[in-house]
Amino acid sequence: MAVDFSVGDFQRADDIAWILEHCRRIAVVGLSSKPTRASHGVSRAMLEWGYDIVPVNPLEKEVFGRESYPDLAAVPGEIDLVNVFRRSEDVPPIVEAAIAKGARALWLQLGVTHPSVQQARAAGLRVVVDRCLMVERQRLG
């Protein structure tokens, strides 16, 4: 892993546009059933725009009437995008799990960054960090 991690390298407009166009099934790590949480509001908006949301949170049984899974490995089927609502220090095992699961892309929400995302890009995933998926979807229409 390279030592010189630059957040800007993981905020490329082409990656953002590609993810929003091609990633329809989104596993949301840290999705909460509490309406006051950012993960809830962002995921609700993505559902309303036609994306398939898969909750990943061991503390939840279901969110939006959808079964919640304890981790990415437990999610059945393919995952297009792993959207992360966790602290930056929690990111490395999520990166490893996203790669192992065969996800096409990884998105770390606003305020979330970690150099381990370089492993995801090296494994062929599109990666965006420190951006809000909902805001970018609204911006691009």
DSSP file (Angstrom, degrees, kcal/mol; ACC not computed):
  #  RESIDUE AA STRUCTURE BP1 BP2  ACC     N-H-->O    O-->H-N    N-H-->O    O-->H-N    TCO  KAPPA ALPHA  PHI   PSI    X-CA   Y-CA   Z-CA
    1    1 A M              0   0    0      0, 0.0     2,-0.1     0, 0.0   115,-0.1   0.000 360.0 360.0 360.0 134.4    0.0    0.0    0.0
    2    2 A A        -     0   0    0    113,-0.1   116,-0.1     1,-0.1     3,-0.1  -0.383 360.0-145.5 -69.8 147.1    1.3    3.4   -1.0
    3    3 A V  S    S+     0   0    0      1,-0.2     2,-1.7    -2,-0.1    -1,-0.1   0.818  84.2  75.9 -81.5 -32.7    2.1    5.8    1.9
    4    4 A D        +     0   0    0      2,-0.0     2,-0.5   111,-0.0    -1,-0.2  -0.560  65.3 178.5 -87.4  79.1    1.1    9.0    0.1
    5    5 A F        -     0   0    0     -2,-1.7     2,-0.5    -3,-0.1     3,-0.1  -0.693   6.2-171.5 -83.1 124.8   -2.7    8.7    0.3
    6    6 A S    >   -     0   0    0     -2,-0.5     3,-1.2     1,-0.1     4,-0.4  -0.976  19.5-152.9-121.6 120.5   -4.6   11.7   -1.3
    7    7 A V  G >  S+     0   0    0     -2,-0.5     3,-2.4     1,-0.3   122,-0.3   0.883  95.3  64.3 -56.6 -40.1   -8.3   12.0   -0.8
    8    8 A G  G >  S+     0   0    0      1,-0.3     3,-1.4     2,-0.2    -1,-0.3   0.797  91.4  63.7 -57.0 -29.9   -8.6   14.0   -4.1
    9    9 A D  G <  S+     0   0    0     -3,-1.2    -1,-0.3     1,-0.3     3,-0.3   0.677 104.3  49.1 -66.1 -15.8   -7.4   10.9   -6.0
   10   10 A F  G <  S+     0   0    0     -3,-2.4   119,-2.3    -4,-0.4    -1,-0.3  -0.047  96.8  69.2-116.1  29.4  -10.6    9.2   -4.8
   11   11 A Q    <   +     0   0    0     -3,-1.4     2,-0.2   117,-0.2    -1,-0.2  -0.085  64.9 154.9-132.4  33.2  -13.1   11.9   -5.7
   12   12 A R     >  -     0   0    0    115,-0.3     4,-2.1    -3,-0.3     3,-0.3  -0.429  44.5-138.3 -71.0 133.5  -12.9   11.6   -9.5
   13   13 A A  H  > S+     0   0    0      1,-0.2     4,-2.5     2,-0.2     5,-0.2   0.842 102.7  55.9 -59.6 -36.2  -16.0   12.8  -11.4
   14   14 A D  H  > S+     0   0    0      1,-0.2     4,-2.2     2,-0.2    -1,-0.2   0.883 108.0  47.8 -68.1 -36.5  -15.8    9.9  -13.8
   15   15 A D  H  > S+     0   0    0     -3,-0.3     4,-2.6     2,-0.2     5,-0.2   0.921 112.0  50.1 -67.2 -43.1  -15.9    7.3  -10.9
   16   16 A I  H  X S+     0   0    0     -4,-2.1     4,-2.3     1,-0.2    -2,-0.2   0.950 113.5  44.8 -59.2 -50.6  -18.8    9.1   -9.3
   17   17 A A  H  X S+     0   0    0     -4,-2.5     4,-1.8     1,-0.2    -1,-0.2   0.905 113.5  50.5 -62.2 -42.5  -20.8    9.2  -12.6
   18   18 A W  H  X S+     0   0    0     -4,-2.2     4,-3.0    -5,-0.2     5,-0.3   0.930 110.8  48.7 -62.3 -45.6  -20.0    5.6  -13.3
   19   19 A I  H  X S+     0   0    0     -4,-2.6     4,-2.3     1,-0.2    -2,-0.2   0.934 111.4  49.0 -60.5 -47.2  -21.1    4.4   -9.9
   20   20 A L  H  < S+     0   0    0     -4,-2.3    -1,-0.2    -5,-0.2    -2,-0.2   0.823 118.4  40.6 -64.7 -30.3  -24.4    6.3  -10.0
   21   21 A E  H  < S+     0   0    0     -4,-1.8    -2,-0.2    -5,-0.2    -1,-0.2   0.868 126.9  27.9 -84.1 -38.5  -25.1    4.9  -13.5
   22   22 A H  H  < S+     0   0    0     -4,-3.0     2,-0.9    -5,-0.2    -3,-0.2   0.607 100.8  78.8-105.4 -14.1  -24.0    1.3  -13.1
   23   23 A C     <  +     0   0    0     -4,-2.3    -1,-0.1    -5,-0.3     3,-0.1  -0.820  42.4 153.5-103.4 101.2  -24.3    0.3   -9.4
   24   24 A R        +     0   0    0     -2,-0.9    28,-2.8     1,-0.2     2,-0.7   0.764  59.0  64.5 -97.9 -30.5  -28.0   -0.4   -8.7
   25   25 A R  E     -a   52   0A   0     26,-0.2    56,-2.1    28,-0.1    55,-1.6  -0.868  69.4-172.1-102.2 113.3  -27.6   -2.8   -5.7
   26   26 A I  E     -ab  53  81A   0     26,-3.4    28,-3.1    -2,-0.7     2,-0.6  -0.914  16.8-156.2-115.1 117.2  -26.1   -1.0   -2.8
   27   27 A A  E     -ab  54  82A   0     54,-2.8    56,-2.7    -2,-0.6     2,-0.8  -0.825  16.7-153.7 -86.8 120.1  -25.0   -2.7    0.5
   28   28 A V  E >   -ab  55  83A   0     26,-2.6    28,-2.2    -2,-0.6     3,-1.3  -0.840   2.3-154.1-103.9 104.7  -25.1    0.0    3.1
   29   29 A V  E 3  S+ab  56  84A   0     54,-2.3    56,-2.9    -2,-0.8    28,-0.2  -0.670  83.5  17.4 -81.2 118.1  -22.7   -0.7    5.9
   30   30 A G  T 3  S+     0   0    0     26,-3.1    -1,-0.3    -2,-0.6     2,-0.2   0.579  82.3 167.1  96.9  13.3  -23.9    1.0    9.1
   31   31 A L    <   -     0   0    0     -3,-1.3     2,-0.3    25,-0.6    -1,-0.3  -0.446  19.4-156.6 -65.0 128.2  -27.5    1.6    7.9
   32   32 A S        -     0   0    0     -2,-0.2     5,-0.1     2,-0.2    -1,-0.0  -0.791  24.0-142.2-107.9 148.5  -29.6    2.6   10.9
   33   33 A S  S    S+     0   0    0     -2,-0.3    31,-0.1    30,-0.1    -1,-0.1   0.518  75.8 105.3 -81.1  -6.2  -33.4    2.3   11.3
   34   34 A K    >   -     0   0    0      1,-0.1     3,-2.0     2,-0.0     6,-0.3  -0.661  67.3-147.9 -79.7 118.5  -33.3    5.7   13.1
   35   35 A P  T 3  S+     0   0    0      0, 0.0    -1,-0.1     0, 0.0     6,-0.1   0.700  94.0  63.8 -60.7 -19.3  -34.7    8.4   10.8
   36   36 A T  T 3  S+     0   0    0      4,-0.1     2,-0.2     5,-0.0    -2,-0.0   0.599  83.8  95.7 -80.8  -9.9  -32.4   11.0   12.4
   37   37 A R  S X> S-     0   0    0     -3,-2.0     4,-1.8     1,-0.1     3,-0.6  -0.580  77.6-131.6 -84.0 142.5  -29.2    9.2   11.1
   38   38 A A  H 3> S+     0   0    0     -2,-0.2     4,-2.7     1,-0.2     5,-0.3   0.882 107.0  59.8 -58.3 -39.7  -27.6   10.2    7.9
   39   39 A S  H 3> S+     0   0    0      1,-0.2     4,-1.9     2,-0.2    -1,-0.2   0.870 105.7  49.1 -58.1 -36.4  -27.4    6.6    6.7
   40   40 A H  H <> S+     0   0    0     -3,-0.6     4,-2.5    -6,-0.3    -1,-0.2   0.945 113.2  44.4 -68.7 -49.7  -31.2    6.4    7.0
   41   41 A G  H  X S+     0   0    0     -4,-1.8     4,-2.1     2,-0.2    -2,-0.2   0.909 115.5  46.8 -64.2 -44.0  -31.9    9.6    5.0
   42   42 A V  H  X S+     0   0    0     -4,-2.7     4,-2.2     1,-0.2    -1,-0.2   0.930 114.7  47.0 -64.2 -45.5  -29.4    8.9    2.3
   43   43 A S  H  X S+     0   0    0     -4,-1.9     4,-2.3    -5,-0.3    -2,-0.2   0.876 109.4  53.9 -66.9 -37.7  -30.6    5.3    1.8
   44   44 A R  H  X S+     0   0    0     -4,-2.5     4,-2.4     2,-0.2    -1,-0.2   0.933 109.7  48.4 -60.7 -45.4  -34.2    6.3    1.8
   45   45 A A  H  X S+     0   0    0     -4,-2.1     4,-1.5     1,-0.2    -2,-0.2   0.917 110.3  50.9 -61.1 -43.4  -33.5    8.8   -1.0
   46   46 A M  H  <>S+     0   0    0     -4,-2.2     5,-2.6     1,-0.2    -1,-0.2   0.882 109.3  51.5 -64.0 -37.2  -31.6    6.2   -3.0
   47   47 A L  H ><5S+     0   0    0     -4,-2.3     3,-1.9     1,-0.2    -1,-0.2   0.927 107.4  52.6 -60.9 -45.2  -34.6    3.8   -2.6
   48   48 A E  H 3<5S+     0   0    0     -4,-2.4    -1,-0.2     1,-0.3    -2,-0.2   0.786 105.8  54.9 -63.4 -27.1  -36.9    6.5   -3.9
   49   49 A W  T 3<5S-     0   0    0     -4,-1.5    -1,-0.3    -5,-0.2    -2,-0.2   0.362 127.6 -98.4 -87.9   4.7  -34.6    6.9   -6.9
   50   50 A G  T < 5S+     0   0    0     -3,-1.9    -3,-0.2     1,-0.3     2,-0.2   0.537  75.6 140.0  95.9   7.0  -34.9    3.2   -7.7
   51   51 A Y      < -     0   0    0     -5,-2.6     2,-0.7    -6,-0.2    -1,-0.3  -0.555  54.7-120.8 -80.9 150.6  -31.7    1.8   -6.2
   52   52 A D  E     -a   25   0A   0    -28,-2.8   -26,-3.4    -2,-0.2     2,-0.5  -0.839  29.6-156.6 -93.2 115.3  -31.9   -1.6   -4.3
   53   53 A I  E     -a   26   0A   0     -2,-0.7   -26,-0.2   -28,-0.2   -28,-0.1  -0.809  10.1-168.9 -99.9 130.2  -30.7   -1.0   -0.8
   54   54 A V  E     -a   27   0A   0    -28,-3.1   -26,-2.6    -2,-0.5     2,-0.2  -0.954  19.6-137.4-117.6 110.0  -29.3   -3.9    1.3
   55   55 A P  E     -a   28   0A   0      0, 0.0    14,-2.3     0, 0.0     2,-0.4  -0.448  17.9-172.3 -68.2 135.3  -28.9   -3.0    5.0
   56   56 A V  E     +ac  29  69A   0    -28,-2.2   -26,-3.1    12,-0.2   -25,-0.6  -0.898  35.3 118.8-129.9 102.2  -25.7   -4.3    6.7
   57   57 A N    >   -     0   0    0     12,-1.7     3,-1.7    -2,-0.4    14,-0.2  -0.792  50.4-150.4-165.0 115.1  -25.7   -3.7   10.4
   58   58 A P  T 3  S+     0   0    0      0, 0.0    13,-0.1     0, 0.0    10,-0.0   0.654  98.7  59.9 -66.7 -12.8  -25.4   -6.4   13.1
   59   59 A L  T 3  S+     0   0    0     11,-0.1     2,-0.4    -3,-0.0   -27,-0.0   0.470  97.9  69.7 -92.3  -2.5  -27.5   -4.3   15.5
   60   60 A E    <   -     0   0    0     -3,-1.7    -3,-0.2     1,-0.1     3,-0.1  -0.915  54.6-166.6-117.8 142.5  -30.5   -4.1   13.1
   61   61 A K  S    S-     0   0    0      1,-0.4     7,-2.6    -2,-0.4     2,-0.3   0.827  80.1 -11.2 -88.4 -40.8  -33.0   -6.9   12.2
   62   62 A E  E     -F   67   0B   0      5,-0.3    -1,-0.4     7,-0.0     2,-0.4  -0.987  54.3-163.3-157.0 153.5  -34.5   -4.9    9.3
   63   63 A V  E >  S+F   66   0B   0      3,-2.2     3,-1.8    -2,-0.3   -30,-0.1  -0.995  83.2   1.5-138.8 134.5  -34.5   -1.4    7.8
   64   64 A F  T 3  S-     0   0    0     -2,-0.4     3,-0.1     1,-0.3    -1,-0.1   0.794 131.1 -61.3  57.8  30.2  -37.1   -0.2    5.3
   65   65 A G  T 3  S+     0   0    0      1,-0.3     2,-0.4     0, 0.0    -1,-0.3   0.633 113.5 120.5  73.7  13.0  -38.8   -3.6    5.6
   66   66 A R  E <  S-F   63   0B   0     -3,-1.8    -3,-2.2     1,-0.0    -1,-0.3  -0.901  71.9-104.0-112.7 138.8  -35.6   -5.3    4.3
   67   67 A E  E     -F   62   0B   0     -2,-0.4     2,-0.4    -5,-0.2    -5,-0.3  -0.314  32.6-138.1 -59.0 137.7  -33.6   -7.9    6.2
   68   68 A S        -     0   0    0     -7,-2.6   -12,-0.2   -14,-0.1    -1,-0.1  -0.843  13.4-147.2-100.0 137.5  -30.4   -6.5    7.7
   69   69 A Y  B     -c   56   0A   0    -14,-2.3   -12,-1.7    -2,-0.4    -9,-0.1  -0.766  15.2-131.0-105.1 149.2  -27.2   -8.6    7.5
   70   70 A P  S    S-     0   0    0      0, 0.0     2,-0.3     0, 0.0    -1,-0.1   0.784  85.0  -9.5 -70.8 -26.4  -24.5   -8.7   10.1
   71   71 A D  S >  S-     0   0    0    -14,-0.2     3,-0.8     1,-0.1     4,-0.5  -0.957  77.2 -91.8-160.8 172.4  -21.7   -8.2    7.5
   72   72 A L  G >  S+     0   0    0     -2,-0.3     3,-1.3     1,-0.2    -1,-0.1   0.859 118.0  61.7 -63.6 -36.7  -21.0   -8.2    3.8
   73   73 A A  G 3  S+     0   0    0      1,-0.3    -1,-0.2    -3,-0.0    25,-0.0   0.806 100.9  54.9 -60.8 -28.9  -20.2  -11.9    3.6
   74   74 A A  G <  S+     0   0    0     -3,-0.8    -1,-0.3     2,-0.1    -2,-0.2   0.607  81.7 105.7 -81.8 -12.2  -23.7  -12.7    4.8
   75   75 A V  S <  S-     0   0    0     -3,-1.3     2,-0.1    -4,-0.5     4,-0.0  -0.539  71.5-130.6 -71.2 125.4  -25.4  -10.7    2.0
   76   76 A P        +     0   0    0      0, 0.0    -2,-0.1     0, 0.0    -1,-0.1  -0.473  64.7   2.9 -75.3 148.6  -26.8  -13.1   -0.6
   77   77 A G  S    S-     0   0    0     -2,-0.1     2,-0.1     2,-0.0    -2,-0.0  -0.124 103.5 -30.3  77.0-172.4  -26.1  -12.5   -4.2
   78   78 A E        -     0   0    0     25,-0.0     2,-0.4    24,-0.0    24,-0.1  -0.444  48.1-150.2 -83.1 153.7  -23.9   -9.9   -5.9
   79   79 A I        -     0   0    0     22,-0.3    25,-0.6     1,-0.1   -53,-0.1  -0.992   9.5-172.3-123.0 129.3  -23.3   -6.4   -4.6
   80   80 A D  S    S+     0   0    0    -55,-1.6    25,-1.5    -2,-0.4    24,-1.1   0.913  74.5  16.5 -82.1 -47.6  -22.6   -3.5   -7.0
   81   81 A L  E     -bd  26 105A   0    -56,-2.1   -54,-2.8    23,-0.2     2,-0.6  -0.982  57.7-152.4-133.4 136.7  -21.7   -0.9   -4.4
   82   82 A V  E     -bd  27 106A   0     23,-1.8    25,-3.0    -2,-0.4     2,-0.5  -0.952  18.0-164.9-105.4 114.3  -20.6   -0.9   -0.8
   83   83 A N  E     -bd  28 107A   0    -56,-2.7   -54,-2.3    -2,-0.6     2,-0.6  -0.900  11.1-148.6-103.9 121.9  -21.7    2.4    0.8
   84   84 A V  E     +bd  29 108A   0     23,-3.1    25,-2.0    -2,-0.5     2,-0.3  -0.826  28.1 170.7-108.2 118.9  -19.9    2.9    4.2
   85   85 A F        +     0   0    0    -56,-2.9     2,-0.3    -2,-0.6   -46,-0.1  -0.607  51.1 104.0-114.0  64.7  -21.4    4.9    7.1
   86   86 A R  S    S-     0   0    0     -2,-0.3    23,-0.1    23,-0.1     5,-0.1  -0.877  79.3 -78.9-136.4 167.7  -18.8    3.9    9.7
   87   87 A R    >   -     0   0    0     -2,-0.3     3,-1.8     1,-0.1     4,-0.3  -0.337  44.3-111.8 -67.3 153.5  -15.8    5.7   11.3
   88   88 A S  G >  S+     0   0    0      1,-0.3     3,-1.7    23,-0.3    -1,-0.1   0.860 116.5  58.7 -55.3 -39.2  -12.6    5.9    9.3
   89   89 A E  G 3  S+     0   0    0      1,-0.3    -1,-0.3     2,-0.1    25,-0.0   0.680 100.9  57.9 -68.1 -14.9  -10.8    3.5   11.6
   90   90 A D  G <> S+     0   0    0     -3,-1.8     4,-0.7     1,-0.2    -1,-0.3   0.467  84.6  88.4 -88.7  -2.5  -13.4    0.9   10.9
   91   91 A V  H X>  +     0   0    0     -3,-1.7     4,-2.4    -4,-0.3     3,-0.8   0.875  66.8  70.6 -70.0 -42.2  -12.8    0.9    7.1
   92   92 A P  H 3> S+     0   0    0      0, 0.0     4,-2.1     0, 0.0    -1,-0.2   0.865 102.0  43.3 -51.6 -47.0   -9.9   -1.6    6.6
   93   93 A P  H 3> S+     0   0    0      0, 0.0     4,-2.2     0, 0.0    -2,-0.2   0.827 113.0  54.2 -68.8 -25.6  -12.0   -4.8    7.2
   94   94 A I  H <X S+     0   0    0     -3,-0.8     4,-2.6    -4,-0.7     5,-0.2   0.900 106.9  51.2 -69.9 -40.2  -14.8   -3.4    5.2
   95   95 A V  H  X S+     0   0    0     -4,-2.4     4,-2.2     2,-0.2     5,-0.2   0.946 111.5  47.6 -58.4 -48.9  -12.4   -2.9    2.3
   96   96 A E  H  X S+     0   0    0     -4,-2.1     4,-2.5    -5,-0.2    -2,-0.2   0.904 113.0  48.1 -60.0 -42.4  -11.3   -6.5    2.6
   97   97 A A  H  X S+     0   0    0     -4,-2.2     4,-2.2     2,-0.2    -1,-0.2   0.881 109.5  52.5 -67.9 -38.0  -14.8   -7.7    2.7
   98   98 A A  H  X>S+     0   0    0     -4,-2.6     5,-2.2     2,-0.2     4,-0.8   0.907 112.1  46.0 -63.7 -42.0  -15.9   -5.7   -0.3
   99   99 A I  H ><5S+     0   0    0     -4,-2.2     3,-0.9     1,-0.2    -2,-0.2   0.942 113.4  48.9 -64.5 -47.7  -13.0   -7.1   -2.3
  100  100 A A  H 3<5S+     0   0    0     -4,-2.5    -2,-0.2     1,-0.3    -1,-0.2   0.846 109.9  52.1 -61.2 -35.4  -13.8  -10.7   -1.1
  101  101 A K  H 3<5S-     0   0    0     -4,-2.2   -22,-0.3    -5,-0.2    -1,-0.3   0.661 112.9-119.5 -76.6 -16.6  -17.5  -10.2   -2.0
  102  102 A G  T <<5 +     0   0    0     -3,-0.9    -3,-0.2    -4,-0.8    -2,-0.1   0.761  46.3 175.9  83.6  25.7  -16.7   -9.1   -5.5
  103  103 A A      < -     0   0    0     -5,-2.2   -23,-0.2    -6,-0.2    -1,-0.2  -0.246  30.3-141.5 -60.3 153.4  -18.3   -5.6   -5.2
  104  104 A R  S    S+     0   0    0    -24,-1.1    22,-2.0   -25,-0.6     2,-0.3   0.710  77.3  12.0 -88.3 -22.8  -17.8   -3.4   -8.2
  105  105 A A  E     -de  81 126A   0    -25,-1.5   -23,-1.8    20,-0.3     2,-0.4  -0.982  57.0-147.1-154.8 160.6  -17.4   -0.2   -6.2
  106  106 A L  E     -de  82 127A   0     20,-2.6    22,-2.1    -2,-0.3     2,-0.4  -0.999  13.3-171.7-133.9 133.1  -16.7    1.3   -2.7
  107  107 A W  E     -de  83 128A   0    -25,-3.0   -23,-3.1    -2,-0.4     2,-0.6  -0.987   7.2-161.7-130.8 122.2  -18.1    4.6   -1.4
  108  108 A L  E     -d   84   0A   0     20,-2.9    23,-1.6    -2,-0.4    22,-0.2  -0.916  26.0-127.7-103.3 125.2  -17.1    6.2    1.9
  109  109 A Q    >   -     0   0    0    -25,-2.0     3,-2.4    -2,-0.6    21,-0.7   0.028  47.6 -51.9 -65.9 173.6  -19.5    8.8    3.0
  110  110 A L  T 3  S+     0   0    0      1,-0.3    -1,-0.2    20,-0.3    21,-0.1  -0.156 128.2  14.7 -48.5 132.0  -18.7   12.4    4.0
  111  111 A G  T 3  S+     0   0    0      1,-0.2     2,-0.6    -3,-0.1    -1,-0.3   0.395 100.1 113.6  83.5  -3.4  -15.9   12.6    6.6
  112  112 A V    <   +     0   0    0     -3,-2.4    18,-1.4    -4,-0.1     2,-0.3  -0.903  33.4 145.2-108.9 119.6  -14.9    9.0    6.1
  113  113 A T        +     0   0    0     -2,-0.6   -22,-0.2    16,-0.2     3,-0.0  -0.981  12.6 166.4-144.8 155.0  -11.4    8.3    4.6
  114  114 A H    >   -     0   0    0     -2,-0.3     3,-1.9   -23,-0.1     4,-0.2  -0.856  39.9-126.9-167.9 137.0   -8.7    5.7    5.0
  115  115 A P  T >  S+     0   0    0      0, 0.0     3,-2.1     0, 0.0     4,-0.3   0.720  99.8  80.2 -59.0 -20.5   -5.6    4.8    3.0
  116  116 A S  T >> S+     0   0    0      1,-0.3     3,-1.6     2,-0.2     4,-0.8   0.681  71.5  80.3 -63.3 -15.0   -6.8    1.1    2.8
  117  117 A V  H <> S+     0   0    0     -3,-1.9     4,-2.2     1,-0.3    -1,-0.3   0.752  76.9  72.8 -62.8 -20.8   -9.1    2.2   -0.1
  118  118 A Q  H <> S+     0   0    0     -3,-2.1     4,-2.4     1,-0.2    -1,-0.3   0.842  91.5  56.6 -60.5 -32.1   -6.0    1.9   -2.3
  119  119 A Q  H <> S+     0   0    0     -3,-1.6     4,-1.5    -4,-0.3    -1,-0.2   0.891 105.2  51.0 -65.0 -39.6   -6.3   -1.9   -1.9
  120  120 A A  H  <>S+     0   0    0     -4,-0.8     5,-2.4     2,-0.2     4,-0.2   0.934 111.3  46.5 -64.4 -45.8   -9.9   -1.7   -3.3
  121  121 A R  H ><5S+     0   0    0     -4,-2.2     3,-1.8     1,-0.2    -2,-0.2   0.921 110.3  53.3 -62.9 -41.8   -8.8    0.3   -6.3
  122  122 A A  H 3<5S+     0   0    0     -4,-2.4    -1,-0.2     1,-0.3    -2,-0.2   0.803 105.7  55.4 -62.2 -27.8   -5.9   -2.0   -6.9
  123  123 A A  T 3<5S-     0   0    0     -4,-1.5    -1,-0.3    -3,-0.2    -2,-0.2   0.436 128.6 -98.3 -84.3  -0.3   -8.4   -4.9   -6.9
  124  124 A G  T < 5S+     0   0    0     -3,-1.8     2,-0.2     1,-0.3    -3,-0.2   0.480  77.5 136.6 100.9   3.0  -10.4   -3.2   -9.6
  125  125 A L      < -     0   0    0     -5,-2.4     2,-0.3    -6,-0.2    -1,-0.3  -0.568  56.9-121.3 -81.3 146.3  -13.1   -1.5   -7.7
  126  126 A R  E     -e  105   0A   0    -22,-2.0   -20,-2.6    -2,-0.2     2,-0.4  -0.698  37.9-160.1 -76.5 140.3  -14.2    2.1   -8.4
  127  127 A V  E     +e  106   0A   0     -2,-0.3     2,-0.4   -22,-0.2  -115,-0.3  -0.990  21.3 177.1-135.6 133.3  -13.7    4.1   -5.2
  128  128 A V  E     -e  107   0A   0    -22,-2.1   -20,-2.9    -2,-0.4     2,-0.3  -0.999  12.2-171.9-130.2 135.4  -15.0    7.4   -3.9
  129  129 A V        +     0   0    0   -119,-2.3   -16,-0.2    -2,-0.4   -20,-0.1  -0.920  59.5  12.8-126.5 154.3  -14.2    8.8   -0.4
  130  130 A D  S    S+     0   0    0    -18,-1.4     2,-0.3   -21,-0.7   -20,-0.3   0.837  96.0 110.7  56.2  39.9  -15.4   11.7    1.7
  131  131 A R        -     0   0    0    -23,-1.6     2,-0.6    -3,-0.2    -1,-0.2  -0.969  68.9-118.4-138.2 153.6  -18.5   12.4   -0.5
  132  132 A C     >  -     0   0    0     -2,-0.3     4,-2.4   -23,-0.2     5,-0.2  -0.850  13.5-151.7 -96.2 123.1  -22.2   12.0    0.0
  133  133 A L  H  > S+     0   0    0     -2,-0.6     4,-2.2     1,-0.2    -1,-0.2   0.895  97.0  49.3 -57.8 -44.2  -23.9    9.6   -2.4
  134  134 A M  H  > S+     0   0    0      2,-0.2     4,-2.6     1,-0.2    -1,-0.2   0.917 110.7  49.1 -64.6 -44.9  -27.2   11.4   -2.2
  135  135 A V  H  > S+     0   0    0      1,-0.2     4,-2.5     2,-0.2    -2,-0.2   0.919 112.5  48.1 -61.6 -43.7  -25.7   14.8   -2.8
  136  136 A E  H  X S+     0   0    0     -4,-2.4     4,-2.2     2,-0.2    -1,-0.2   0.888 111.0  50.9 -66.7 -37.6  -23.8   13.5   -5.8
  137  137 A R  H  X S+     0   0    0     -4,-2.2     4,-1.2    -5,-0.2    -2,-0.2   0.919 112.6  46.7 -64.0 -43.6  -26.9   11.9   -7.2
  138  138 A Q  H  < S+     0   0    0     -4,-2.6    -2,-0.2     1,-0.2    -1,-0.2   0.904 111.9  51.3 -63.2 -41.7  -28.9   15.1   -6.7
  139  139 A R  H  < S+     0   0    0     -4,-2.5    -2,-0.2     1,-0.2    -1,-0.2   0.891 115.4  40.2 -64.2 -41.3  -26.1   17.1   -8.3
  140  140 A L  H  <        0   0    0     -4,-2.2    -1,-0.2    -5,-0.2    -2,-0.2   0.614 360.0 360.0 -85.8 -12.3  -25.9   14.9  -11.4
  141  141 A G     <        0   0    0     -4,-1.2    -3,-0.2    -5,-0.2    -4,-0.1   0.492 360.0 360.0  77.5 360.0  -29.6   14.5  -11.7
